[in-house]
Amino acid sequence: MTHESLINDDWGWTVERLGGAAKLMASARASGAFVRARAVRSAVDLLRLTLAYGLSHMGLRATAAWAGAMGVADLSDVALLGRFRNTGAWLSSLIAGLLASGRPQAAEGRLIRILDATTVCKPGRAAKSSNSLWRIHSAFELPAERFGFLALTDEHGGERFDRVPVVAGEIRMGDRGYLQADQLGEVMAQGADVLVRAGWRHARWRDENAMPLDLLALLAADESGAIDRPVWLGRKSGAPLAMRLVAWRKPPAAAHEARRKARQEAQKEGRQVSAGTLAAADWVILVTSLPVEGFASEDILKLYRMRWRIELAFKRLKSLLGLRSPPARDPRLATPWLLSHLLMVLLTEPLVDEFEDSPPSALAA
């Protein structure tokens, strides 16, 4: 089998995975990405051009030259630019379709969704500076090991615990950035349980009488190294949110490393680390709506440790698919560049499963 036939076979599989040529044409026309056939003859060819530009890291001129050599389309880099600027909404709809088709049924067991976001820099901007980022918001679903939600914003799109639509019965997890009491309440009101890591300063801690609770004093008074008790979080509107506080004292080596990182971060920001931050660094602090019946303290910790799965998924997105700062400053061009990577990670996830599930004899064939 020739190299060209392998490429065509893989491309044919990609088209079928997205519903086939007719469905691609219909969605491209509906979104305005494809209006009429001229230099680019079909929506399939337009998708191939868009993915080639985003995934190969070729510039517009090189992509136009590649398209001519491959017989995909004969057009200039300027004409290609005009085509790509109209593909953002179309790629978003294709991503949404793949996500919907792979979503597991909550009725088959508790659906676990891990929320997190990753960023890439805008071109020509200092890393992590203000007004310099594209932010990719995601929900990684277990046990399916799949991205169940992906959304792209600029730096003004903050991490929100209620950004992802709720599936009744799910368990939704997040790190410290998602400790937002009002949003936790909204998600719980729609039938989900939540599990979020907490920082000692980032919540309005309340006791059963809605009076302020000194979390640091509570931690300092504990002699067992494990806390599991009711707690309430103050909200901007409404009564305090009833939650469960679950905390463990870290092993000495882990606590020492956490304090070192806290000092390093404070030094980088030109401030003095607080005594409270150093004291809280000795603990893993979680808040959850999961009941004690059925979810012991140890189960809560084991559940939260599963959060590392989304970190691996982000590494796969950035290392294997080469997600990095887009080459274009124009948001209408940068957006499809980034979305092409998100589309491809969804397309390749089933292939990873097939490889991992194949017996040794099949892999050696």
Backbone torsions as a table, in degrees:
resi	resn	phi	psi	omega
1	MET	NA	132.4	-177.5
2	THR	-77.8	162.1	177.9
3	HIS	-60.6	-39.8	-178.7
4	GLU	-64.9	-38.7	-179.8
5	SER	-68.8	-34.8	176.1
6	LEU	-62.4	-43.9	178.5
7	ILE	-60.3	-45.0	-178.6
8	ASN	-66.0	-38.2	177.2
9	ASP	-63.2	-44.7	178.8
10	ASP	-63.5	-40.3	179.6
11	TRP	-67.4	-38.1	176.2
12	GLY	-61.3	-40.1	176.9
13	TRP	-62.7	-41.0	179.5
14	THR	-61.1	-45.6	-179.9
15	VAL	-61.5	-43.8	179.7
16	GLU	-66.3	-37.2	178.4
17	ARG	-61.4	-28.6	-179.6
18	LEU	-94.0	9.5	173.7
19	GLY	106.0	-3.8	178.9
20	GLY	96.7	167.4	-174.3
21	ALA	-61.9	-41.3	-177.3
22	ALA	-64.6	-42.8	180.0
23	LYS	-67.2	-39.3	177.0
24	LEU	-62.2	-41.9	179.1
25	MET	-63.7	-42.7	-178.8
26	ALA	-63.3	-44.7	-178.9
27	SER	-69.9	-35.1	178.7
28	ALA	-66.9	-40.3	177.7
29	ARG	-67.5	-41.8	-178.1
30	ALA	-63.3	-33.9	-178.5
31	SER	-87.1	-11.1	-177.6
32	GLY	86.3	6.1	179.2
33	ALA	-72.5	-32.2	-179.3
34	PHE	-128.7	117.7	-177.6
35	VAL	-103.9	-50.4	179.8
36	ARG	-151.4	155.6	-178.2
37	ALA	-83.7	118.9	172.2
38	ARG	-132.6	-109.6	178.4
39	ALA	-64.3	-37.7	174.8
40	VAL	-96.9	117.1	-167.2
41	ARG	-82.9	-23.6	-174.3
42	SER	-155.4	167.8	176.4
43	ALA	-66.4	-32.1	177.2
44	VAL	-61.7	-44.2	178.1
45	ASP	-66.5	-37.3	178.5
46	LEU	-64.1	-41.1	177.7
47	LEU	-64.2	-41.3	179.7
48	ARG	-63.0	-40.6	177.1
49	LEU	-63.4	-43.8	-177.3
50	THR	-65.1	-43.8	178.9
51	LEU	-68.4	-35.7	177.5
52	ALA	-62.6	-42.6	179.7
53	TYR	-65.7	-45.1	-175.7
54	GLY	-75.1	-43.5	-170.3
55	LEU	-87.7	-25.9	-177.9
56	SER	-89.7	-9.6	-177.8
57	HIS	62.0	26.7	172.2
58	MET	-81.3	149.3	172.8
59	GLY	-75.7	178.0	-178.9
60	LEU	-61.3	-43.3	-177.7
61	ARG	-64.8	-43.8	179.9
62	ALA	-67.1	-36.7	178.1
63	THR	-65.2	-40.5	177.8
64	ALA	-63.5	-40.3	178.2
65	ALA	-65.8	-41.6	178.1
66	TRP	-62.1	-43.3	-178.5
67	ALA	-60.9	-40.6	177.8
68	GLY	-66.5	-41.8	-179.0
69	ALA	-67.1	-33.9	-178.8
70	MET	-86.6	-6.6	-178.6
71	GLY	75.2	19.2	-179.8
72	VAL	-79.3	-45.6	-179.5
73	ALA	-164.3	152.9	177.9
74	ASP	-120.1	97.1	-177.9
75	LEU	-154.1	162.8	-177.5
76	SER	-82.2	167.7	177.4
77	ASP	-65.1	-32.1	178.1
78	VAL	-66.6	-42.7	177.8
79	ALA	-65.5	-36.7	178.3
80	LEU	-63.8	-40.5	177.9
81	LEU	-57.6	-45.1	179.3
82	GLY	-62.0	-37.6	178.1
83	ARG	-66.3	-47.2	-175.3
84	PHE	-64.4	-32.7	-177.6
85	ARG	-62.7	-19.7	-177.6
86	ASN	-102.3	8.6	-172.9
87	THR	-98.0	-7.2	-174.7
88	GLY	-57.4	-50.8	-178.8
89	ALA	-64.2	-35.3	-179.7
90	TRP	-65.8	-48.6	179.1
91	LEU	-61.4	-37.7	177.6
92	SER	-61.5	-39.5	179.5
93	SER	-68.6	-35.9	177.2
94	LEU	-66.2	-40.4	177.2
95	ILE	-62.5	-45.0	180.0
96	ALA	-60.5	-38.7	178.9
97	GLY	-64.3	-42.7	178.2
98	LEU	-65.6	-40.5	179.6
99	LEU	-62.9	-42.9	-178.4
100	ALA	-66.1	-37.7	-177.2
101	SER	-71.7	-24.5	-177.7
102	GLY	-100.5	4.6	-174.9
103	ARG	-73.3	126.9	179.0
104	PRO	-74.1	158.1	178.8
105	GLN	-85.4	126.1	-179.4
106	ALA	-60.7	-26.7	-178.3
107	ALA	-65.3	-19.2	-179.9
108	GLU	-79.2	2.0	-176.0
109	GLY	143.6	177.0	-179.2
110	ARG	-72.3	122.9	174.4
111	LEU	-79.9	126.7	178.9
112	ILE	-106.5	126.1	-179.4
113	ARG	-124.1	121.7	-178.8
114	ILE	-102.1	118.1	-178.5
115	LEU	-95.5	138.4	175.4
116	ASP	-165.7	171.0	177.5
117	ALA	-138.9	149.6	173.6
118	THR	-128.7	162.1	-174.4
119	THR	-130.1	154.9	167.2
120	VAL	-131.6	149.5	-176.9
121	CYS	-79.4	147.3	169.8
122	LYS	-73.3	151.4	-176.8
123	PRO	-63.6	140.2	175.5
124	GLY	76.6	11.2	-179.4
125	ARG	-116.4	152.0	177.3
126	ALA	-69.4	140.2	-177.5
127	ALA	-58.5	134.7	174.7
128	LYS	65.3	10.6	177.9
129	SER	-80.1	166.6	-179.8
130	SER	-66.0	147.8	-179.9
131	ASN	57.2	38.1	-174.6
132	SER	-132.4	6.0	-167.3
133	LEU	-124.1	148.1	159.6
134	TRP	-101.9	133.4	-178.3
135	ARG	-115.5	128.0	178.4
136	ILE	-105.2	111.2	178.8
137	HIS	-90.9	139.9	-175.0
138	SER	-148.3	158.5	167.9
139	ALA	-128.3	121.7	179.9
140	PHE	-101.3	126.1	-170.6
141	GLU	-103.9	136.6	174.8
142	LEU	-121.1	146.2	9.3
143	PRO	-86.4	5.8	-174.8
144	ALA	-71.7	-16.2	-177.5
145	GLU	55.7	50.9	-176.7
146	ARG	-136.2	148.5	165.5
147	PHE	-69.8	121.9	178.9
148	GLY	-102.4	-8.8	179.1
149	PHE	-156.7	135.5	174.8
150	LEU	-141.8	133.8	177.2
151	ALA	-144.0	144.1	-176.6
152	LEU	-114.5	128.4	174.7
153	THR	-135.5	171.1	170.5
154	ASP	-85.9	-166.6	-174.9
155	GLU	-67.1	-14.0	-180.0
156	HIS	-82.2	-11.7	178.6
157	GLY	-85.8	94.5	-176.4
158	GLY	-73.2	165.7	178.0
159	GLU	-76.2	120.4	-178.5
160	ARG	-124.9	134.2	-178.5
161	PHE	-71.6	-21.5	-179.3
162	ASP	-102.1	13.8	179.6
163	ARG	-68.2	-34.6	-176.4
164	VAL	-89.1	129.2	177.4
165	PRO	-57.5	141.8	-175.4
166	VAL	-82.0	137.7	167.6
167	VAL	-104.9	118.2	-176.7
168	ALA	-54.2	131.8	179.4
169	GLY	94.0	-7.4	-178.5
170	GLU	-71.5	159.6	168.3
171	ILE	-110.0	116.8	-174.9
172	ARG	-107.9	127.0	-176.8
173	MET	-118.2	152.1	176.7
174	GLY	-158.8	163.8	178.4
175	ASP	-86.7	-166.3	-173.9
176	ARG	-58.1	-32.8	-177.2
177	GLY	-64.1	-15.9	-178.3
178	TYR	-101.4	10.3	177.6
179	LEU	-79.0	79.9	-176.2
180	GLN	-126.4	100.5	-168.4
181	ALA	-57.5	-43.3	-179.1
182	ASP	-62.7	-41.0	-179.7
183	GLN	-73.0	-34.9	173.8
184	LEU	-59.0	-43.3	179.7
185	GLY	-63.2	-39.3	178.5
186	GLU	-62.8	-42.9	-179.5
187	VAL	-66.4	-43.0	179.6
188	MET	-65.0	-36.6	-179.8
189	ALA	-64.2	-22.0	179.9
190	GLN	-94.0	9.6	171.8
191	GLY	100.6	15.8	179.2
192	ALA	-107.3	152.9	166.8
193	ASP	-96.8	153.9	-175.6
194	VAL	-129.1	152.8	175.9
195	LEU	-146.2	115.5	-173.1
196	VAL	-135.9	139.5	173.7
197	ARG	-75.0	148.0	-174.6
198	ALA	-124.9	145.6	167.6
199	GLY	-103.3	152.2	-172.4
200	TRP	-68.0	-24.4	-176.3
201	ARG	-98.8	-10.2	-167.0
202	HIS	-98.0	20.8	176.6
203	ALA	-149.1	154.3	174.1
204	ARG	-94.3	93.2	-174.4
205	TRP	-74.4	133.9	-178.4
206	ARG	-132.9	152.9	174.7
207	ASP	-95.3	-171.4	-175.3
208	GLU	-66.1	-16.6	177.5
209	ASN	-99.2	13.6	-179.9
210	ALA	65.4	20.4	176.9
211	MET	-93.0	151.3	180.0
212	PRO	-55.1	138.0	179.9
213	LEU	-114.4	128.2	178.6
214	ASP	-84.5	98.5	-176.3
215	LEU	-64.8	-41.0	-179.2
216	LEU	-62.4	-39.7	177.5
217	ALA	-65.3	-37.7	177.8
218	LEU	-62.7	-43.1	178.8
219	LEU	-66.9	-43.2	-177.2
220	ALA	-65.0	-31.9	-176.9
221	ALA	-78.7	-14.6	-176.7
222	ASP	-76.8	134.9	179.1
223	GLU	-111.7	-8.7	-175.5
224	SER	-88.7	-23.7	-176.7
225	GLY	85.2	6.4	179.5
226	ALA	-147.1	129.9	-179.4
227	ILE	-125.6	135.3	175.7
228	ASP	-148.0	104.5	-173.5
229	ARG	-156.2	161.1	175.9
230	PRO	-68.7	149.8	176.4
231	VAL	-151.7	159.3	179.1
232	TRP	-126.1	144.0	179.3
233	LEU	-111.2	124.9	177.6
234	GLY	-67.0	141.9	-179.7
235	ARG	-120.7	161.0	177.3
236	LYS	-68.5	-33.2	178.9
237	SER	-136.4	137.3	178.7
238	GLY	91.9	173.5	-179.6
239	ALA	-69.3	157.1	175.9
240	PRO	-54.5	147.2	-175.3
241	LEU	-87.1	121.1	-179.9
242	ALA	-73.7	124.8	-178.0
243	MET	-137.6	-177.7	177.1
244	ARG	-124.0	125.6	178.1
245	LEU	-94.1	123.8	177.7
246	VAL	-127.1	121.3	-176.0
247	ALA	-140.4	144.6	177.3
248	TRP	-129.8	141.1	173.6
249	ARG	-76.3	131.8	-178.3
250	LYS	-72.3	154.3	170.0
251	PRO	-59.1	153.7	-175.6
252	PRO	-53.1	-42.3	-178.0
253	ALA	-66.0	-41.4	179.6
254	ALA	-67.6	-39.3	178.3
255	ALA	-64.9	-41.6	178.4
256	HIS	-60.6	-42.3	-180.0
257	GLU	-66.9	-38.1	179.0
258	ALA	-65.1	-40.1	178.2
259	ARG	-67.4	-37.8	177.9
260	ARG	-61.9	-43.4	179.4
261	LYS	-65.8	-37.6	178.8
262	ALA	-63.6	-42.5	177.8
263	ARG	-65.4	-41.2	-179.3
264	GLN	-63.7	-43.0	179.5
265	GLU	-64.9	-41.1	178.9
266	ALA	-64.9	-40.2	178.8
267	GLN	-64.0	-39.5	179.2
268	LYS	-63.0	-35.4	-178.7
269	GLU	-89.0	2.6	176.9
270	GLY	71.6	35.5	-180.0
271	ARG	-136.1	169.6	178.3
272	GLN	-93.9	131.5	178.6
273	VAL	-67.8	139.4	-177.0
274	SER	-81.8	155.4	177.4
275	ALA	-63.8	-34.8	178.9
276	GLY	-63.5	-41.0	179.1
277	THR	-63.6	-41.0	179.3
278	LEU	-66.6	-37.8	179.0
279	ALA	-68.1	-43.3	-179.6
280	ALA	-68.8	-23.0	179.9
281	ALA	-64.2	-16.2	178.7
282	ASP	-77.4	-6.7	-170.5
283	TRP	-125.8	149.1	162.8
284	VAL	-96.8	118.1	-174.1
285	ILE	-116.3	122.2	-178.8
286	LEU	-127.8	148.2	169.7
287	VAL	-124.1	142.8	-175.8
288	THR	-150.9	158.4	172.3
289	SER	-99.6	-2.9	-179.0
290	LEU	-67.5	136.5	-175.3
291	PRO	-75.4	156.7	176.6
292	VAL	-63.0	-38.8	177.5
293	GLU	-68.0	111.5	179.9
294	GLY	98.3	-19.2	-179.7
295	PHE	-134.7	85.4	177.2
296	ALA	-66.9	166.9	-179.1
297	SER	-54.6	-43.3	-179.2
298	GLU	-63.7	-34.3	178.5
299	ASP	-67.1	-37.1	178.6
300	ILE	-63.2	-44.2	179.2
301	LEU	-64.6	-43.9	178.8
302	LYS	-61.8	-39.8	179.7
303	LEU	-63.3	-45.1	-178.5
304	TYR	-67.7	-30.3	179.0
305	ARG	-64.1	-17.2	177.8
306	MET	-70.6	-8.0	-179.5
307	ARG	-61.4	-21.2	180.0
308	TRP	-63.1	-18.4	-179.0
309	ARG	-60.6	-39.0	-178.1
310	ILE	-72.3	-28.7	176.0
311	GLU	-64.2	-41.1	176.5
312	LEU	-64.4	-38.4	179.3
313	ALA	-63.9	-40.0	177.5
314	PHE	-65.5	-39.1	178.6
315	LYS	-63.2	-39.2	177.7
316	ARG	-63.6	-40.6	179.9
317	LEU	-63.2	-40.6	-174.0
318	LYS	-86.6	-35.8	-175.7
319	SER	-88.7	-49.6	-175.7
320	LEU	-76.0	-37.5	-178.5
321	LEU	-99.4	-0.4	172.0
322	GLY	70.0	30.5	178.2
323	LEU	-66.0	125.6	179.6
324	ARG	-153.0	-171.3	179.9
325	SER	-60.7	129.2	179.2
326	PRO	-66.4	149.9	-176.6
327	PRO	-75.6	-14.8	-172.8
328	ALA	-104.1	141.5	174.9
329	ARG	-83.0	-29.2	-178.7
330	ASP	-66.5	117.2	-179.1
331	PRO	-57.1	-29.6	-179.7
332	ARG	-70.2	-19.4	176.4
333	LEU	-99.7	-36.7	179.4
334	ALA	-66.5	-36.1	-177.7
335	THR	-60.9	-52.5	177.8
336	PRO	-63.8	-29.9	177.1
337	TRP	-60.3	-46.4	179.7
338	LEU	-71.1	-41.6	-178.6
339	LEU	-64.3	-29.4	178.4
340	SER	-62.7	-34.1	177.3
341	HIS	-70.6	-39.9	178.8
342	LEU	-65.6	-39.5	177.6
343	LEU	-62.4	-42.1	-176.4
344	MET	-70.1	-34.4	178.9
345	VAL	-66.8	-32.1	176.3
346	LEU	-72.1	-34.8	179.1
347	LEU	-70.5	-33.8	-174.5
348	THR	-88.3	-15.8	-179.4
349	GLU	-56.0	-43.2	177.5
350	PRO	-63.3	-31.1	179.3
351	LEU	-68.0	-37.5	177.0
352	VAL	-62.0	-43.2	178.4
353	ASP	-61.4	-43.3	-178.8
354	GLU	-62.8	-39.1	179.9
355	PHE	-66.7	-45.3	-176.7
356	GLU	-69.6	-29.8	-177.4
357	ASP	-87.7	-8.8	-176.3
358	SER	-73.8	140.4	176.9
359	PRO	-68.8	158.9	-179.5
360	PRO	-53.4	-38.0	-177.7
361	SER	-63.9	-35.9	-179.9
362	ALA	-70.4	-37.3	-178.7
363	LEU	-70.1	-28.4	-178.2
364	ALA	-83.9	-14.3	-175.3
365	ALA	-67.0	NA	NA
